[in-house]
């Protein structure tokens, strides 16, 4: 699909007009790009949206991009309808968090046929014309499950809290983790719940499981989101920091602060949002993935032809040995390896800390917090 400037240029050539007569407004017309979000009821999606908006507002993008955001909710049919409407409204590109890897295939294929660039982030779209920006979700599930199995010495009763059903992210992570646990006959899954990648939902679901089983009956947890909350609930139940169960889970800032050695002085730390020496492995789909997808879409619209169909981002893994507190949270500080932020900087413990990429110097702490770019 040609934008207005491209169409004008073609017309000018046909009419023998020179560039001197091309109106500047048309020559500089922005790319019309939509952000199509599905489920948004968790901290990760809000943060990812902030980072997309920050990328669009950055110095190198603000004069190129006209961004519009639409939310479909966990409803594939509604997302299909919205994408159709985006194409009809003249979209040059659509950056999308797909509720399903396959349900959008036909509408995506139709959009591609009209010249619209489709770039999915975190969740995948299997239609071959779509571009995808993800981590290796199976690797995430596998490595975290292996850590938990080793931490437990290959035996124990565990609880699983999964993500948003139907997404490629949840499916791949959960299947890979269960494959690992199946190799250990003495590891028993004694509870499983859908957590929707939400600390609040994780608390509700854990409370239901604990109605019939107390913390003494759980040896470890594998949670796509909720380790921070699980640790808080254990403290509320009277357990000490030394008694916290090992948890393989998300990269929330609260969880990473809890991973710091007990007694570490951290500005703003309070209650469960404090260093506890909690036994953890922390990973995340980096919330900058949507912003990077936008950046790739703009590069393609500007003529770049070597963008890979699938971009696999590095998997950010943090353990008790590698957690490192940021002092002020600058981009350079993150580049130097810090991966957790003081509660005085990040009030929400459910906020995701894996925000750094050397591919997105436009994005720093304020991008993730409030949608403001670095530059």
N, C-alpha and C positions, 0 to 999 in steps of 0.2 A: 504494500500500500504506500503510495507516495504522499508525503505531507504537502501542505499548500505551497511551501517554498519550492519544493522539487517540481511540483506541477507547473508553477509559474515559470521556473527556469526552462522547462521543456517547451512551454508556450512561447517564451521569449525567443528561443532558438528558432522555432518554427516561423515566427514572424520577423526574424532578422533583427530583433532588438538587441542592443548592447547592454552590458551589465550596468552602465551608467544610468539607464532608465529603470532599473529594477528597484521597486520601493524597498527601503531598508527594513521596514517592518516585516515584509514578506521574506526577505533574504534571511532574517534572523528569527523566523517563526520557531516557536518551541516544539519539541516532540511532545505529543499528547500520550501520556503514560498513565495507566491505571494500576492501582494496587488492589488485588482481589484477595481478601482474607476470608477464611472460613471460621472455625471456632476461635473465639477471643477471650474466653473466660479464665485466663491464667496470666501470671506475670510475664511469662516468656513472650506471648503474642503481643502484649502491650509494648514491651521493650523492643521487640523486632520492628514493630510499626514505627516507634520513635526513631529508630536508626534509619529506616527507609526515608522518612521525612527529613531527617538531618542530611542524608546524602543528597536528596533533591534540592536542599537549601544551601549546599556547600558552594564555595566560590566557583568551582569548575562546572557546576551543574545548574545553578539557579537561572542562568540565562538560556539554558537548553531545554529544561524540563518543565512541563505543566503536569503536575501530579494530582490525581484524584483517587481517593480511597473509598472502597466499598466493602461492606461486611456481609457475608451470606449466612454466617452461623453454621452449625453442623448439619447442613442440608445441601446435598449434592445438586438436587434439582434447582434450588435457588441460585447456587453458584453458577450453574450452567446458564440460567436465564440472565444473570448479571453479566457474564462474559459475552453472551450474544449481544446484549445491549451496549456493552463497551465497544465491540467491533462496529456496530451500527453507528455509534457516536463518533467514529473516526479515530479509534485508538491506533497509535503507531506501535505500541508495545504494551503487554500486560504482564506484570509481576504478580505471581499467584502462590498463595499457600493452599494447596489442593486438599480438600477433605477426603479424597480417594485417589489412589494412583491410576484408576482406570475409568471412573465414572465420567470424567471430563474429556475423554479422548476424542469423541466426535466433535464437540464444540471447539476444542483446541485445533483439530485438523482443519475444520472450516475456517478458523481464524488465520491459521498459517497460509491457507490457500488464498486469502485476501491480502497477504503480505504482512500480517501482524506478527511481531516477535513475541513468543510466549516463553517466559523464564520462571520456572517454579523454584521455590526455596524450601529447604528442610524436608518437606514431603515431596515425593516424586510424582511425575506424570509419565506414563509409559508410552504415550503417543510419540512416535519417532521424531516428529518435527519440533517437539518441545525441547527446551534447554532446561537442565536441572542443576541446582547448586545445593549440595548436601554434604554431610559427613558420611562415613561408612557406618550406617546405623546397626548393621549386624555386628561389626567390630565392637561398637559401643556396648551392645548387649553381651557379647561374648567375654570381653575383657573384664567388665565389671562382675560378671558371674564367676569368672575364674578367680578373681581377687577374693570374693566372698567365700568360695569353696575352699581356697587355700587358707584363708583366715580362720575358718572353722575346722581345719584339719580333716576335711572331707566328710564330716558328719554333723548332724544337727537338724533342728526344725526351723524352717524359714518361712517368711511371708513375702509375697510378691504384690507390688502395687504397680499396675500398668498405666498406659497413657490414654490417648484419645482413640477409641476403637475405629477401625476402618482405614486409618492413615497408614501409609507405608512405613512411617517412623515407628509407630507402636508395634506393627506386625513384625518387622524385621528385628527390632530389639528383643521383643518377648520370645520369639521363636529361637533366636540365638542363645539367649540365657537359659531357656528350658533344655536345649540340647546339651549345654554344659552340665546343668544339674542332673540330667539323666545319666551322666557318666558316674555319678556318685550314689550308689545304692543306699548309703546311710544318710544322705541328705533328703529330708522329706519336706515337701511344700504343704504346710498346714493351713495356709490361708492365702487367698488371692482376691484382689479387688481392682476395680477400674478407678484410677485416680485422676484422669482428665488433665494430668500435668499441673495440678493445682494443690498448693499447700492446704487450702481449706477443705477440699474434697478428700485429700489424703487423711486429714484429721477425722473427718466423719467416718470414712471407711475403716480406719484403724480402730476407732471407738466401737464399731460394730463387731469387729473381730475380737476385741478385748472383752466383749460381753461374755464370751464363752472360754476365753483363754487369757491368762495374765502374762505379764512380761517374763515371768520365770519359765513360761512354756514356749518362749521364742528365743532362738539362739542367734538369729541374724535376719537382716532385711535386704531385699533387692527392690528398689523403688525408683521408678523413672522420675518421680518428683515426690518429695516428702521426708527425706532424711532429717532435715532441720526440724520439722514438726514432730517426727518420731522421737528425736532426742528431747525436745521440749516436753512431750507427753510422759516420757520416762522420768524426767525430773519432777514433774507434777505428781507422779505416782510415788514419789519418795525415794527414788533410786539416786545414787550418787553419780558423779561424772565418771568415776572409775568403773561403774557397773553398766555403762551404756553399751548397747548391743552394736556390733559392727554393721554398718549400713553402706551398701553400694548404691549410689544414687546421683542426684542432679547437682549441677554446679551453682546452686543458689549461694548468694553471698553469706546468708546466715549460716548455712552448712559449713562453708569454708572458714568462717570466723570460729565456729565450734571446733574445727579441726586443729586450730592453733593450740600449742601446749597450755594446759591449765595454768592460770596465774599470769599469763602474758598481759601486759598493760596495753589496752587498746582504747583509744578515745571513743566515747559513746557507748561502749559495751555495757549491757545491762541484761539481767535475767538470763533466759536461754540464748540470747543474742550476744554471746561472750565466749572467749576461749575456754574449751573444756577438755581438750585432748581427745575428742571423740574419734573413735576408729572409723575411718572413712576412705572410700575412693570416690572422687567427685569428677563428673564429666558433664558435658553439655553439647547439644547442638548450639553452636555459637549464634547468638541473636543478630549478629551482623550479616548473616547469610542473605536476608532479604535485601539489605542495602547493597551488598555485592552483586546480587542478581540485577538490581536496578542499574548499577554501574556497567555491567556487561551488556544489558539491553541498550543503553545509550551508546556504548562503543559500537555495537552492531548497526544501530541506526546511523551512526556517523561514518559507517563504511568498513569497519573492521571485519575481516572475513575468516579469521583463524580462531574464533571463540569455540572451545570444545563443547560438544553436545552435553557432556556431563562433567561438571567441575566438582571434584571431591576435596572438601576442605580438611585441614588437619584436625584430628580428634583431640580436643583439649582434655587431658587427664591430669588430675591433681591428687596427690596422696598426702598423708600426714608428713611425709619426708620432703615434699616439694611445695607445700602451701607457703606463700610468701605475701606478707602484708604490704599493700601500697601505702605510701606516706601521704601523698596529695592526689594521686590518681591521674597524673599526666600521661599523655600518650607515650612519651619517652620512657617514663617509669615502667609502664606496662611492657614496652618493647624490651626493657631490661629484665623482665621476668616476674614482676609482681602479679598476683592473681586473686587477691582478696582485698576488700575495701573497708575502711573503718566505718562502723555504724554512724559516726558523726557525719560522714560523707553520703552514706546510703542508708536511709532510715528503714527501708523495707527489706527484711531478711529474706524474702522470697525472690528478690531481684537477682538476675543471673549475672555472674561475674566474668564469664568468658567473652569479653567484648573486644579483645585486641586482635587485629590482623594487620600485618605489614602491607596488605593489599588495599587497606582502607584508611589511609592517613587522614582522611576527612572526618573520621569518627573517633570520638573519645568518650570520656565519662559523661559529659553533658549531652552527647547525642543519645546515649542509652537512657539517661534519666529524664530529659525534657525535650529531646528532638532538636538540639542545637548543634551544628557542626563545629569542628575544630577550626576550619578555615573556609 
